[in-house]
């Protein structure tokens, strides 16, 4: 099983959105039995809560399953993960600092690095939490734009994992 975990700040907006979208891409590609998709936050303020209602609304409107419970990312999880996807540069920095080994730190990548249209200046999926509803729609657009490239990378990694 290849394991991917998306990480944002509180695990109620961006990372659950990325988790739902990417899980749908994985299932659509027929890889649901080979790829595990999860999410977490760098902080634990919302542990046990569902996704933000605006995240749920945007996901449902786009046809995704918004089922989610927030949790905090733990350093011990690195050993069981193949890829840790940060939603912005702050998360990337925090996760790499949390990583127990350099190999674990190398597992952390930015989601937008998989979007061929994103420039090097456009590395973050902006946090929509304190803004208007449109920010959640923009977040979904950015997640959807990066998901095909991430799926391609996971497919390649699966080829390398298969004897």
C-alpha positions, 0 to 999 in steps of 0.5 A: 500500500502506498500512503499519502497524507495531506497536511494543512494547519488545522485539518478542517479546510485545505487538507480535507479538501485535498484528501477528498479530491485526491481519493476520488482521483485514485478511485477513478484511476482504479488504484483504491486498493493500492493507495491510501489517502489521508490528511492531518493538521500541523496543529491540534485545535480542531482534533475530532471536528468535521471539516469546515462547513464551507469546505463541505459545501464546496466538496459536495457541490463538486461531487466529492465525499466530504466525510472527515474528522480532523487530527494532528500530524505526528512525527511518528507517522513518517515511518508509515507514509510514502508521501506527505503533501504540504498545502503551503510553504509554512507547512513544508518547513514545519513538517520537514523540521518535524521529520525524524530523519532526512529520508522522512524530510524528503517525503514532504512535498508541496501540493502545487509542485504537481500543478504544471501551470503553477509558477515557482512564485505560486507554491501555496494553496492559500488558507481560505478560513478567514476569508469569503466563501470564494476562497474555498472555491479557489482552494478547490480549483488549485487542489484539482489542478494539482491532483492529476500531476500528483496521481502521475507521480504516485503511479510512477512510485507504484511502478518502482514499489512493484517487484 
